[in-house]
Amino acid sequence: MTEKRNLWGSKLGFLLAAIGSAVGLGNIWRFGYMAYENGGGAFLVPYTVALLLAGIPLMILEYALGHREKASPPLAFARVHPLWEPLGWWMPTVAFFGINLFYAAVIGWCMNYFCLSLNLSWGADTGAYFFTEFLQISDGPFDLGSIRPWILVGTVLTWVIVWGICYREVSHGIEKASMIFMPLLFLLTLVLVGWSLRLPGAIDAIKNHYLHCDFSKISLMTPEGRAVWVAAFGQIFFTLSLGFGIMITYASYLPKKTDIVGNALTTSVLNCLYSFITGFAVFGTIGYMAQAKGVEFGEAIKAGPGLAFVVYPEAINQLPAGNRIFGALFFLVLIVAGLSSAISLTEAFSCSICDKFNISRKKATSIICALGLAGSVVFTTQAGLFILDIVDHFINNYALIIGGILECMLIGWVLKSGVMRRHVNQVGTVKLWPLWDVAIRFVTPLMLILIVGGALLNEFSSRYEGYSVKALLFIGGGVLFGTRLASFVLSHFKWDPVRLTERHHEPEDDDLLV
């Protein structure tokens, strides 16, 4: 007989933890740029359609699977069908070793920049400072150079915080941390948005570049328009933390009577709403900077880390007052958003180890955080940015999407989606319609296949960011192959027969978690 599984202390705690997992650095530095590149306000049309047809159905699937099996991804998949256990391992393994390792280093960057913002120590040329002084970037991904000491310090501090939170039971560690982190994140974000809207040139930039609708860019009659739709589905998949195994793990801590559909809707909608709201801060601040420098908005905006560590510091330099406070607030937002995601990535893998090897949570968390810290060191070297870029590209464009496709196949065709839908309807108050079966069996996997197909076409037509074939195959392909191999190795170990067949006991109280 297995021991009783720890449960969330409240519905609010669960929702804040799930939203915290979904809300990450990409919400802040990726969504706004995608909207700018893909029709401004018109991008919200394919984005919303993608949320309805893929994001919410997959969120319901992962919540339902975790809740039904009361297990981490490997155990949940093995209970559905033993041959699918490697997929259950691949999801948290690739998320932890493929994403969380560099995520910790990036949070370390944010911690350093939080300190730098107190004196605006990045100087006037923020690009030169970031690449030449702070990262001291090398000539390529195989030229590791030396470890950047202060980045290593920030990375170590990140892992210590993650360990300290995940070390405790979920209701005492992750839930309590989320009750602090997420309200703080929302409050700081609203302060930044309000501050940004008051800057000269902010409103014009938002009207002309963020909310202005160019519907020609989303036309399904053109290849470019179809590419925008595929990009929207990809962004939804990434932003909701789907395919990581996180939502399966978090849902396994829910009580017997749980509103799965309502929780999935709340998590998905609030995450996307947060992305939309942060766009006002991004466009308002960059709009002010562009006006102050006398340049076009398109010349000022950048995507990814360049937005956070080059463009934003430059914009902070231009502020008429309160530069240091604004800078500190911005990087504190990034730190909190990053930590909430790093915690969830660690939890998914830690829970999988606990379930498989029947070891204590404290021991599992300590081991994997030590491994995580060791693996993050390579991202603190002078080649860290190159390696990060390649790994992120391959994980996001292939590993997570393929995992999502196979996940739909397992639930839609092996278990049968109707079985899962009946479970959702039995335990919750909001009922799931048969239309969900159509989405999981046909619509969602089809769109994900198109995303992978588009990524492969781009891969063969031109080398990603001009990297050598050797770098792409050895680093990107190596991460995919290594994590896949690890998933098969972990699947080779035998389960405790009782753990494999018996779900955790439910508490006596069958009331909905409130």
N, C-alpha and C positions, 0 to 999 in steps of 0.2 A: 504494500500500500504506500502511495506517495504522500509526502507531507502537503499540508494545505498551502496553496499558492497565495502569496501576499497580494492584496488588492489595493486599488486606489482608495484614498480616504474620502474623496468626494468627486462628483461629476465635474465640477469646476477645475479641480486639480488635474484630472485626466485631460480635459479639453485644453487647458493652458499648456500642459506638457506636449500634447500632440501638435498644437499650433506652434509651439516653440521649436519643435523638430522641423516643421515645414518652413517656418520663417527663418531664412538664413541670409548669408551675404548676397546671394543671387537676387533676392527680392529687392535689394537696395541698388546694386550696381548692374543688374542685367535687364530687368523688366523695362525700365524707362528707355534704355537705349534701343531695345527691340521695338518698342512702340514708335520711337522716332524714325527708325529705319524702315518700318513696315506700315506706313500710312497714318501715323499719329493716332488720333481717336478711333479711326476706322479699324485699327488692330484689335480693338476691344470686341469686335464682332466675331472673328474667328477664335479669339481667346475665350470668349464666353461659350461659344459652341463647343470648343474643345473641353472646357470645364464640364459641360453638361453630358457630352457623349463619351468622354474618356476619364476625366479627373474624378468626378463623383462616383461613377460606377466602379472604378478600380479602388477608390477609398473604401467604399462599402464592401467590396470583395475582401480586402485585407483586414478590415475590422471584423468582418463576419468569420473569416477563417481563424484568426487569432482567438476570437471569443468562443467559437464552437469547439476548438481543440484544446483551449486553455494551455497553449504551448508556444514556444519559440518557432521560427520558420522551419528549421530542420525536422523537429518533432511533429509539427503540424502537417508538413508535406509527407512525411513518412507514414503518418496515420491515414492519410488519404490514399497513398499508394507507395510502398517501399522503394520502388524504382525511381521515384521523384525526389528522394531525400537529397541527392547532390544539388538540385536546384535550391532547396531550402537552405543549404549551406552556402551556396554561391552568393546569394543576395546579401547577407550580413558580412560575409568575408570580403567581397569586393567593395562593399561600402566602407568597411573599417580599414582595410589595408590599401584600398585604392583611393579613398577620399579622405578619411579621417586623419591620416598621417600628414597630408599637406594642409588640411584644414587647421590643424593645431599650429602649424608654422605661420599660416596667414593670420590667425588670431594673435600670434606672437608679434607679427608686424603691427597689428592694430594697437596692441599694448604699448609698443615702442612709440607709435605715432601719437597715442594719447599723451604720453609724457612730452614728446616734442612739441605738441600743440600748446603747451602751457607757456612756452617762450617763442613759439613760431620758429623753432630751430632749423626748419628745413630750408630757410632762406628764400631768396627771390626766384631762383630757378629750381622749381620743385621737381621737374623731370630729371635734371642732372643730379639732384640730391638723391632721389629715390633709386635710380639705376646705378649711379656711379659711386655715391658715398654710402648709402644705406645698405643696398644689396651688394655693391661692388661686383656687379654681374660679370661673369666670365665670358669666354668666347663661344661656348656651346654647352650642350647637355652633358658631354663626356669630360669637360674640363671643370672638375669639381672645385678646384681651388681650395680655399680654407673655409672653416666654419665661421660664420659671423656671430661673435660672442653674444651681443645683445639680442639677436634674433633667437639664439639658443636659450637664453634666459627666459624670454617671453614664451617660448614653446614649452619649456619645462614647467613654468608656472601654469600654463594652460592644462597640461596633463595632471598636475597636482590638484587643480580645481575639479577637473572631470573625475579623477579618482575619488576625491573626497565626497563628491555627490553620489556617484554610482556605487560606492562602497556600501552604503546603507540601503535598507529595504526601500522599495520604490515609493511607498507612502511616506517615508521619512526623509528620503534623499531627493529624488527627482521631483516629486510632487511639491515639496516645500520650496525647493529651489525655483521651480516654475512659478509658484505663487509670488515670488519676489521678482524674478527676472522679467516675466512677461508684462505685468503692469508697469514696471520701470521702463521697459522697451517701448510700450505704447505711449507712455507719457513723454518720454524723451523725443520720440518721433513726432508727436504732435507739436512739441515746442519747436523743433527744427522746421517743421512745415510752416507754422505760424510766423516764425522769424524770417524764413525765406520769402514768404509772400509779401512781406513789407519792404523788400529790397527794390530799388529802382530797376526797371527792366524785367522784373520777375513775371509780372502778369502778362506782358506781351509775349515773353518766351513760352509761357504755359499755353496761351491762346493759340499762338502761331505754330508751335512745334509739338506740343503734347496733346492738346485737345482737338486741334484742327484735323478734320477728316479728309483723307485722300483715298476715296473708295476705289480709284483705279488700281491701287497697289494690292487690293485683295480680290481682284477679279479672278474667278475660276477659269476664265477663258484664256488666260495668259500663263505661260510657264512661271513667270515671276510671281504672279498672284497665287498660283498653286503652292509655290515654295513658301509663301507667307503663311498659308494655312498649315502646312506641315510644321513650320517653325512654331506656330501657336500651340499645336498639339504637343510638340517637344517641350516647350516651356512649361506647360501645365504639368506634364509628367515629372519634370525636374523639380518644380517649385513645391509640389505637394509631398515630396520625399517618398514617392512611390517606387517600388522595386528595391528598396533598401532592406526590407524586412522589419523596419521600425514600427510601422503601424500594426503589423501582425503581433509583434511583441507587446506593444502598449495595450492592445485590445485584449491580450491574454490575461491582463490584470483586472479586467472588468467583472462585475458580479453577474449572476445568472440572468436577472432581468435588466436588460440594457437597451436603450433606444439607439440601435446601431445606425439606422438611416439618419436620424436627427443629428447624431454626433458627427457623422460623415459630412453632412451638409454644412454644419457649423464650422468644422475644421477647414473644409475646402473653401467656403465662401469668405471666411475671415482672413485666411491666408492670402487669397487673391485680392481682397480689399486692401490689405496692408501694402501689397505691391503697388497698387494703384495710388494709394495715399502718399507713399514715399516718393512717387514720381513727381509730385508737386514740389517737394523739397529739392530734388535733384535738378529739375528744369528751372525752378526759380533761382537757385543759387548760381547755376551755370549761365542763365540768362543775364543775371546781374554782372557776372564776370565778363561775359562777351561784350556787354554795353560799356563797361568800364575800360576795357582794352580797345574798344572800337573794332572788333572783329565779328564775323558772321557766327551765328550759333553753331553751325555745322563744323566750324574750325575749332570750337572750344570743347565740344562733347567727345568723350571717349567711352569705350566699353570696358568692363572687367576691372581688374586691379588698377589700371591707369586712371579710371574715374575717381577711385577712392584715395589713391596715394599720389596722384599728380594733379589732376584737375581740381579736386576739392581743396587741397592745401593752397593751390594758387588762388582759388576763389576766396578762401579764408583770408589770404593776404590782402585782398582787395576790399574787404569789408570796411565800412566807414567807422565802425565801433564794435567792441565786444568780440574781436577776432579770437582771442584765446578761449573764451567761454564757448563760443560757437564751435571751434575746433575740438575742444574737449568733449562736448556733447555729441558731436558727430562720431568720433572714434569710440566713445563709450557705447553708442548705439550698435556699432559694428561688433564690439567685443561681446555684448550681451546676446546679440543675434547669433554670433558664431558659437558661443559657448552652449546655447540651448540646443543647437544642431549637433555639436560635437558630443554632448552628453547622450543624445538619443542614438547616435551611431555606435557609441561604445556600449550602450545598454543592449542593443539588438544582438551584438556579438557575444557579450557577457552572458546574457540569458541563454543563448544557444549552447554555450560551453557548459553552463550549469545543468541544463536539461540532459545533455548527452552523457556527461561524465559524472553526474550526480555529486558535484562538489559544491562547497559553500559559495555563496555570492561574493563574500569578501575575498576569498582565495582567487576566484575566477577574475574578478575585477582587478585585483592587484597584478596578476600575471599579464593580462592583456594590456593594461595601462603601461606596464614596464616594456612590453613588446612594442606598443604604440610609440612610446617615447624614443626607443632605439631606432625605430623605422622612420621617425620624423626628422632625425638628425640630417639625413641627406638633403632635406628641403631647407635646411638652415645654411647650406653651403652656397658658394658663389654661383653655382649652377642650379640652385633651387628653383628659380622662376621658370627656367626652361623645362625642367623635369615635371614641375607642377602642371605646366601648360599641356604637355603631351599626355600625362596621366589623366588629367581632367577631361581632355578631348576624347580619349578612348573609352573611359568609364561612362561618361554621359551619353556618348553617341552610340555605343554598342552594348556594353555590359548591362546597364540598367534597363534599356529598352528591350533587349532580348529576354531578360528576366521577366519583364512585364508580359511579353507575348506568351512565354511558356506558362506563366501564372494563369493567364486567361484560358489556355488550353487545359490545364489541370483542373481548374474549377468548372469551366464551361463544358468540358467534354468527358473528363475522366470521372470526377465526382458527380457531375451534372449540376448545372447552375440552379435547377429547380430545387434540388436538395438544400443548397445553401440559402436560397430565397425563403424556403419554408422555415428554416432555422431563424432567420432574421425576423420574420413575421411572428414567430412564436414568442420571442423574447422581448420584443419592443412594441411600442405603441404606434409608431409611424410605419405603415405597411409598404412593402416593396412591390412594385408592379412587375408583371411579366416582361415589360419592355426592357428591364434590366438584363434579362437573359439574352435578349438580342444584342445588347451592347457588349456584354462580356464574351459572347460566343462569336460575334461577327465584327461589329463596328470598331470596338477598341483595338483588337488585335490587328485588324486591317490597317488602321491608321498608324499603329506602331511599326508594322512591316514597311509601310511607305516611308516612315522616318528613317529606318535603318537602310532602306534601299537608296534614299536620297543621300545619306551620309556616305555610303559605299561608292556611289557615282562620283561624289566630290573627291573622295579619297583617291580614286584611280585617275581622275582628270587632272588633279594638281596636288602636290605634296602639301600637307597641312602646315601653314605658316612658313613654308620654305625649309622645313627641317629635312635632314637627310633621311633616306630610306632606312639606313642602319639605325638611326635614332628612333624612328617611328616603330620599327619592328622590334628592336631590342627593349625599348622602354615601354611603349604603349602595348605592343603585342605581348611583351613579357609579363606585364601586369595581368592582362587577360588570361594568359596561359597559366601563370603561377597561381592565381586565385582559383581558377577552374580545377587545377590539379589538387590544390589544397582541399577543395570541396569534396573531391572524390576520396581523398585520403581520410578526411574526417568522417565521411559516410561509411568507410570500411569498418570502423569500430562498431561493436555490437551494442544495441540498446538493452537496457534492463527490460525484460519482457513485460513486467508490470507497468513500467513507465510508458512503454510503447502502446499499451492497450487501454490503460485506465486514465481517464481525465481527472484533474484535480477536483477534490470535493468542494461543493459550493457551500457558502454559509447558510445558516438556517433561514435568514431573512431573505425572502424573494422579492422584496420591494425594489423598485427602481432606485438606482444610485442618485442621490440628490445632494 
